[in-house]
Amino acid sequence: MSDSNDDIVKPRDTVTKERRKVDGIRKVPTSLARTGYVVWFHEHGEYLGLAWNESAAEIERAHVTDADHAIYFETFAQAAIACHKFISPCRVLHSPGPGERPKLMG
């Protein structure tokens, strides 16, 4: 029998909480630019937005750091569907209005 702490199995929720502390998940932004739902990549502090792709010579969906350039969806369903198309972990935020604190939706 071993006295090592390596043999102790931690409950799953304890492991998840420890991982969150290490991953450095960011806090919800204090305000957003407009009313609507946005896709927020919480580990990077970025939003789903539009950006120019020089090689394709067109505007494409991309990660943007400025909330002014984020795509603001009219409904939660539209934002949630957009979330499922990305590999990066993301959440949906609802902004009740410009300068108001957004609510974490899911």
HUMO-V913110 format. One line per field, one symbol per residue. ss: DSSP state (h for helix, s for strand, l for the rest). A space follows every 10 residues. Layout:
ss->???
This chain:
ss->llllhhhlll lhhhhhhhhh hhhlllllll lllllsssss sllllsssss sssllllsss ssssllhhhs llsllhhhhh hhhlllllll ssssslllll llssll
